[in-house]
Each structure stands twice: as C-alpha cells, then as structure tokens.
C-alpha cells in the first residue's frame, strides 16, 4: 500500500512545532500563540499534542494493513506500549533529582503509549470502519456523561479526571504546574485522547480509498468543517479544554488536523510544491528518536549543565538565552533560541535521513 507523503509532512510539521513550543529561551518571555490556554479555550500550541496522536493513528493504519489476515500481534503491541511508557517515565524523572515518592507517573509519551494500546485493541477487535466511528462517538458521549458526575465538572479542583488520578496515583505523582495536583495527561482523559488516535487511523483508511488528490481534498475539507462546527456547538455544554481533553476539544482539534492535512494535499499533491515541504518530510522521518533527544537536550541544558558565575549558579540554557538577549528583545531572544533548537534537530534529522537511518521501536 502506497504511503501518504502528505501524512509524513504533517508529522514533520507537528514534531517541529512540538520542539518549538517546548524549548523557549525563557518561559517568562513567550509569544502567546506558543503558550497553552490557561484552562478553557484554544491556542495554536494546544493543537500540537493532538496532532501528534492523530499521526500515531495514521501510521497504525499502514503498519496494521501489512499484517497477514487474521494475525493479531498482541505481543508486539504490548512490548511497544511498555517501551513507550517507560521511555516517557524516564524523561519525566530525568535527571533523577527527586525521590521516587515524588515521581510524576504520567506524561506525553505515557499518554501516547496508553492511547496506542487502547486504539490497537479497538481497531483489532472491531472489524469495520463504521464500527470504529460508532465506538468513537460512544467514547466521546460517554466521557461527557461521566464527567457530569461532578457538581462542577469543568473546574480545575473538582473535575472527575483529577479525582480519579488522586485516588489511583496519589497527589505526589501528579503534575503541579496548575497550582494544585492535577495531571493534564490524566488516566480518565486518556479515553477521549484515544479517539484522536482512531481519527488518524480512519483518515489513512479514507485517503487510501481516494483515487485522486481532488477527492482527498474534498473529503478532508468536508470532515474538517463538520468536526469544527460540531466542536464549537458542543463547547456550549462541554468547554474546549486541553487539560481535560474534553470531547469538544477532540472534535475541534481533529477538525483542524483534517483542514491542515487538506492544505498539505493541496500544496504538495496538487500544486507540486515539493521543495518547500521536503524539509518537513525529513523532520518527521525519526519522530520518536528526535522527540526524546530534544527533551533530554532541554533538561540537560536547564538542569544538568549548571555553572558558578560571580557567586551565582546559572544554567547553560540561561546563559544561551542571555547571550541572545543582548541583541534581541526578551520575547525575540526566547523565540530565536527555540528556532535554533528546531534547526539543530532538523540537521540531525537530515543526517539520519540521507543515510537512511530510521530508528523505531
């Protein structure tokens, strides 16, 4: 089955965006589009993680389509899930300066691992694409109804996602960036996040049946507009919220994913703007390896490489930012720092791509 280059480009754009938003020069000087919404609402940054999950699902279609009929590779799925989760846990606890009692259990790769496993279970046990659409609708509606158990279902302190994580994981193992123990990659909210993966899988299935680029464009535009309208309407009862991964958020983000993919199909497949988009295809050729390495780089620069200067302790990250800040405004220095990191990992991706080195689990 022919691989969709448009999806490879989508993956590269998403990975570059993820590194861009994760490695600013200073978190106190970041332009608002590169920050998450504080609670309800949506910024461009809030699209990055669901796009990544969407791409995981899109890749699953091609890998599972190559399986012999009737074969279910449960051992491979379990092994991949465990490795992804453990790598994510390693990134969460690196550089090992906290006691195990305070380790954060969940995180980006941990969520990807669980979503991958749940999506694989659904895909392999539900034989029809129509069945997957129905299962996705049931999960989103069911999540909405379950969340209503709480008297204030969309509030930070009282939502059911937080209550489940507090009970199962404990406050010390959760993210504390919101001022209270609450994990934006919570266990319960992994269920609607799984629908994001399934939507990517179904997208690859749809595109594989399209005969022309024009047909792909029409399908993607139609699905994208419908999903956005549905998400905006649902927002009136279930706010678009990334930390809770609300059902309306799933629809809106998937809608934007379909529209961006439509734009890529138009530019690459219909207008033949290959040179301008080849860099993204290169960037997405080793997504897991580059993401893990970029995370280790950021943590090492900020927490491991530390120096005593004039009696004060500072980090390599801070020194690099302050150097740029001599010539640029704080926000521009922070942005240029992030862009340099993106460029550095592009060069590494290009080196691996030219040597046909593709690192996978």
C-alpha positions as CSV (number, residue, x, y, z in Angstrom):
1,X,0.0,0.0,0.0
2,X,1.4,3.4,-1.0
3,X,2.4,5.6,1.9
4,X,0.9,9.1,2.0
5,X,3.6,11.7,1.8
6,X,1.2,14.3,3.0
7,X,1.0,12.5,6.3
8,X,4.8,12.4,6.6
9,X,4.9,16.1,6.0
10,X,2.2,16.5,8.6
11,X,4.3,14.5,11.1
12,X,7.3,16.7,10.5
13,X,5.4,19.9,10.9
14,X,4.0,18.6,14.1
15,X,7.3,17.5,15.5
16,X,9.0,20.8,14.7
17,X,6.1,22.7,16.3
18,X,6.4,20.5,19.4
19,X,10.1,21.2,19.8
20,X,9.4,24.9,19.2
21,X,6.9,25.3,22.0
22,X,8.8,23.0,24.4
23,X,12.1,24.8,24.3
24,X,11.8,28.6,24.5
25,X,14.7,30.6,25.7
26,X,12.7,31.8,28.7
27,X,9.2,30.8,29.8
28,X,8.7,34.3,31.1
29,X,9.1,35.7,27.5
30,X,7.0,33.7,25.1
31,X,4.6,35.0,22.5
32,X,1.0,33.9,23.3
33,X,0.5,31.5,20.3
34,X,3.4,29.4,21.7
35,X,1.7,29.0,25.1
36,X,-1.2,26.8,26.1
37,X,-4.5,28.3,27.0
38,X,-4.6,28.7,30.8
39,X,-7.7,26.5,31.1
40,X,-10.7,26.7,28.8
41,X,-10.0,27.8,25.2
42,X,-7.5,27.1,22.5
43,X,-4.2,28.4,21.2
44,X,-2.1,27.1,18.3
45,X,0.1,25.3,20.8
46,X,-3.0,23.3,22.1
47,X,-3.2,21.7,18.7
48,X,0.3,20.2,18.7
49,X,-0.2,17.2,21.0
50,X,-3.5,16.0,19.4
51,X,-1.9,16.3,16.0
52,X,0.9,14.0,17.3
53,X,-1.7,11.5,18.4
54,X,-3.5,11.8,15.1
55,X,-0.3,10.9,13.3
56,X,0.2,7.9,15.6
57,X,-3.2,6.6,14.4
58,X,-2.5,7.4,10.8
59,X,0.7,5.4,10.9
60,X,-1.1,2.5,12.6
61,X,-3.3,2.0,9.6
62,X,-0.3,1.4,7.3
63,X,1.5,-0.9,9.8
64,X,-1.6,-2.9,10.5
65,X,-2.5,-3.2,6.8
66,X,0.7,-5.1,6.3
67,X,-0.3,-7.8,8.8
68,X,-1.3,-11.2,7.4
69,X,-5.1,-11.7,7.6
70,X,-6.2,-12.9,11.0
71,X,-2.9,-12.3,12.7
72,X,-3.1,-10.2,15.9
73,X,0.4,-9.1,17.1
74,X,-0.6,-8.7,20.8
75,X,3.0,-9.3,22.0
76,X,4.4,-6.6,19.7
77,X,1.7,-4.2,20.8
78,X,2.3,-4.8,24.5
79,X,6.0,-4.5,24.1
80,X,5.7,-1.2,22.2
81,X,3.3,0.1,24.7
82,X,5.6,-0.8,27.6
83,X,8.7,0.7,26.0
84,X,6.9,4.0,25.1
85,X,5.6,4.3,28.7
86,X,9.0,3.5,30.2
87,X,10.8,6.0,28.0
88,X,8.2,8.6,28.9
89,X,8.7,7.8,32.6
90,X,12.4,8.1,32.2
91,X,12.0,11.6,30.6
92,X,9.7,12.6,33.5
93,X,12.2,11.7,36.2
94,X,15.4,12.7,34.5
95,X,17.8,13.9,35.9
96,X,16.8,11.9,38.9
97,X,16.9,14.7,41.4
98,X,13.6,13.7,43.1
99,X,12.7,10.8,45.3
100,X,10.6,8.0,43.8
101,X,7.7,9.1,46.0
102,X,7.5,12.4,44.0
103,X,8.0,11.0,40.5
104,X,5.3,12.1,38.1
105,X,3.8,8.9,36.6
106,X,2.0,10.3,33.5
107,X,3.4,12.5,30.7
108,X,3.3,12.9,26.9
109,X,4.9,9.6,25.9
110,X,3.0,7.8,28.6
111,X,-0.3,9.1,27.2
112,X,0.8,8.1,23.7
113,X,1.6,4.6,24.9
114,X,-1.8,4.1,26.5
115,X,-3.7,5.7,23.6
116,X,-1.8,3.5,21.2
117,X,-2.7,0.4,23.2
118,X,-6.4,1.2,23.6
119,X,-6.7,2.2,19.9
120,X,-5.0,-1.0,18.8
121,X,-7.4,-3.0,20.9
122,X,-10.4,-1.3,19.3
123,X,-9.0,-1.5,15.8
124,X,-8.2,-5.2,16.1
125,X,-11.4,-6.2,17.7
126,X,-13.9,-4.1,15.7
127,X,-13.8,-5.4,12.2
128,X,-15.5,-2.4,10.3
129,X,-14.6,1.2,9.9
130,X,-18.2,2.1,10.6
131,X,-17.8,0.3,13.9
132,X,-14.8,2.4,14.8
133,X,-16.8,5.6,14.0
134,X,-19.6,4.4,16.3
135,X,-17.1,3.4,19.1
136,X,-15.5,6.8,18.9
137,X,-18.9,8.5,19.3
138,X,-19.8,6.3,22.2
139,X,-16.5,7.2,24.0
140,X,-16.9,10.9,23.5
141,X,-20.5,11.0,24.6
142,X,-19.8,8.6,27.4
143,X,-16.9,10.7,28.6
144,X,-19.1,13.8,28.6
145,X,-21.8,12.0,30.7
146,X,-19.3,10.5,33.2
147,X,-17.7,13.9,33.7
148,X,-21.1,15.3,34.8
149,X,-21.0,13.2,37.9
150,X,-19.0,16.0,39.5
151,X,-21.1,19.1,40.6
152,X,-18.5,21.3,38.9
153,X,-17.3,19.1,36.1
154,X,-15.2,21.6,34.2
155,X,-13.5,23.3,37.2
156,X,-9.8,22.6,38.0
157,X,-10.1,21.3,41.5
158,X,-13.4,19.4,41.3
159,X,-13.3,17.6,37.9
160,X,-13.5,13.9,37.8
161,X,-10.2,13.5,35.9
162,X,-8.4,14.9,38.9
163,X,-10.4,12.9,41.4
164,X,-9.6,9.6,39.6
165,X,-5.9,10.4,39.4
166,X,-5.7,11.4,43.1
167,X,-7.3,8.1,44.1
168,X,-5.3,5.9,41.8
169,X,-1.9,7.6,41.6
170,X,-1.8,10.0,44.6
171,X,-1.2,13.7,44.6
172,X,2.6,13.4,44.8
173,X,2.7,11.6,41.5
174,X,0.7,14.2,39.6
175,X,1.7,17.4,37.7
176,X,1.7,20.5,39.9
177,X,2.0,23.2,37.3
178,X,-1.6,24.4,37.7
179,X,-1.1,25.2,41.4
180,X,-2.8,22.0,42.6
181,X,-2.2,18.3,42.0
182,X,-3.7,17.8,38.5
183,X,-2.3,15.9,35.6
184,X,-3.2,17.2,32.0
185,X,-2.3,13.6,30.9
186,X,-4.7,12.0,33.3
187,X,-5.9,8.4,33.2
188,X,-9.6,9.1,32.6
189,X,-8.9,11.7,29.9
190,X,-6.8,9.2,28.1
191,X,-10.1,7.7,26.8
192,X,-11.2,10.7,24.6
193,X,-7.5,11.1,23.6
194,X,-7.7,7.6,22.2
195,X,-10.4,8.8,19.8
196,X,-7.8,11.3,18.4
197,X,-5.6,8.3,17.5
198,X,-8.6,6.5,16.0
199,X,-9.4,9.5,13.9
200,X,-5.9,9.4,12.4
201,X,-6.3,5.7,11.7
202,X,-9.7,6.3,9.9
203,X,-8.2,9.2,8.0
204,X,-5.5,7.0,6.5
205,X,-8.2,4.5,5.6
206,X,-10.2,7.2,3.9
207,X,-7.3,8.5,1.9
208,X,-6.2,5.0,0.8
209,X,-9.6,4.7,-1.0
210,X,-9.4,8.0,-2.7
211,X,-8.5,7.8,-6.4
212,X,-7.4,11.4,-6.9
213,X,-5.9,14.3,-4.9
214,X,-9.0,16.3,-5.6
215,X,-11.1,13.6,-3.9
216,X,-8.8,13.6,-0.9
217,X,-9.1,17.4,-0.7
218,X,-12.9,17.3,-0.7
219,X,-13.1,14.6,1.9
220,X,-10.7,16.3,4.2
221,X,-12.3,19.7,3.9
222,X,-15.8,18.3,4.4
223,X,-14.8,16.3,7.5
224,X,-12.8,19.2,8.9
225,X,-15.6,21.8,8.6
226,X,-18.1,19.3,10.1
227,X,-15.9,18.5,13.1
228,X,-15.2,22.2,13.8
229,X,-18.9,23.0,13.7
230,X,-19.6,20.1,16.0
231,X,-16.9,21.0,18.4
232,X,-18.0,24.7,18.6
233,X,-21.6,23.7,19.2
234,X,-20.6,21.1,21.9
235,X,-18.4,23.8,23.5
236,X,-21.6,25.4,24.9
237,X,-22.1,22.4,27.2
238,X,-18.6,20.9,27.4
239,X,-15.9,23.6,27.1
240,X,-13.0,23.1,24.8
241,X,-10.3,22.3,27.3
242,X,-6.9,20.6,26.6
243,X,-6.0,19.6,30.2
244,X,-9.3,17.7,30.5
245,X,-9.1,16.6,26.8
246,X,-12.9,17.3,26.5
247,X,-14.9,15.8,23.7
248,X,-15.4,19.2,22.2
249,X,-11.7,19.7,22.2
250,X,-11.3,16.3,20.4
251,X,-13.7,17.5,17.6
252,X,-12.1,20.9,17.2
253,X,-8.5,19.6,17.1
254,X,-9.4,16.8,14.7
255,X,-11.2,19.3,12.5
256,X,-8.1,21.4,12.4
257,X,-6.0,18.3,11.7
258,X,-8.2,17.5,8.7
259,X,-8.0,21.1,7.4
260,X,-4.2,21.3,7.7
261,X,-3.9,17.9,6.0
262,X,-6.1,19.2,3.2
263,X,-3.8,22.2,2.9
264,X,-0.8,19.9,2.6
265,X,-2.5,17.8,0.0
266,X,-3.4,20.9,-2.0
267,X,0.2,22.3,-1.8
268,X,2.2,19.1,-2.2
269,X,0.0,16.8,-4.3
270,X,-2.0,19.3,-6.4
271,X,0.4,22.3,-6.7
272,X,3.6,20.2,-6.6
273,X,5.3,22.4,-4.1
274,X,7.6,19.6,-3.2
275,X,10.8,21.5,-2.4
276,X,9.1,23.8,0.0
277,X,7.7,20.9,2.1
278,X,10.5,18.3,1.8
279,X,12.2,19.6,5.0
280,X,9.0,18.6,6.9
281,X,9.1,15.1,5.4
282,X,12.7,14.8,6.5
283,X,11.9,16.2,10.0
284,X,9.2,13.6,10.5
285,X,11.3,10.6,9.5
286,X,12.6,9.8,13.0
287,X,9.9,11.3,15.2
288,X,10.3,9.3,18.4
289,X,14.1,9.5,18.5
290,X,14.1,13.2,17.8
291,X,11.4,14.0,20.3
292,X,13.2,12.0,23.1
293,X,16.6,13.6,22.2
294,X,15.1,17.1,22.2
295,X,13.5,16.5,25.6
296,X,16.8,15.3,27.0
297,X,18.6,18.2,25.5
298,X,16.2,20.7,27.1
299,X,16.5,19.1,30.5
300,X,20.3,18.8,30.3
301,X,20.7,22.5,29.3
302,X,18.4,23.7,32.0
303,X,19.1,21.4,34.9
304,X,22.3,19.4,34.4
305,X,24.7,21.8,32.9
306,X,25.0,24.4,35.7
307,X,27.8,26.9,36.4
308,X,29.0,29.1,39.2
309,X,29.5,32.7,37.8
310,X,30.2,35.6,40.2
311,X,28.9,33.6,43.1
312,X,25.6,32.8,41.4
313,X,24.5,29.4,39.9
314,X,23.2,29.5,36.4
315,X,22.4,27.0,33.6
316,X,23.7,26.6,30.1
317,X,20.1,27.3,28.9
318,X,20.1,30.6,30.8
319,X,23.5,31.6,29.5
320,X,22.5,31.0,25.9
321,X,19.3,33.0,26.3
322,X,21.0,35.9,28.0
323,X,23.6,36.0,25.2
324,X,20.8,36.3,22.6
325,X,19.0,38.8,24.8
326,X,22.0,41.2,24.4
327,X,21.0,41.7,20.8
328,X,17.2,41.0,20.8
329,X,14.2,41.8,22.9
330,X,13.3,39.2,25.6
331,X,10.5,37.7,23.5
332,X,12.5,37.6,20.3
333,X,15.5,36.2,22.1
334,X,13.3,33.4,23.5
335,X,11.9,32.7,20.1
336,X,15.2,32.7,18.3
337,X,16.6,30.3,20.9
338,X,13.7,27.9,20.2
339,X,14.1,28.2,16.5
340,X,17.8,27.4,16.8
341,X,16.9,24.2,18.7
342,X,14.4,23.3,16.0
343,X,17.1,23.9,13.3
344,X,19.7,21.9,15.2
345,X,17.4,18.8,15.3
346,X,16.5,19.3,11.7
347,X,20.1,19.0,10.8
348,X,20.3,15.8,12.8
349,X,17.1,14.5,11.1
350,X,18.6,15.4,7.7
351,X,21.8,13.5,8.5
352,X,19.8,10.4,9.5
353,X,17.5,10.7,6.5
354,X,20.4,10.9,4.0
355,X,21.9,7.8,5.5
356,X,18.5,6.0,5.5
357,X,18.7,5.5,9.3
358,X,15.2,5.2,10.8
359,X,15.0,4.5,14.5
360,X,11.8,2.8,15.6
361,X,10.5,0.7,18.5
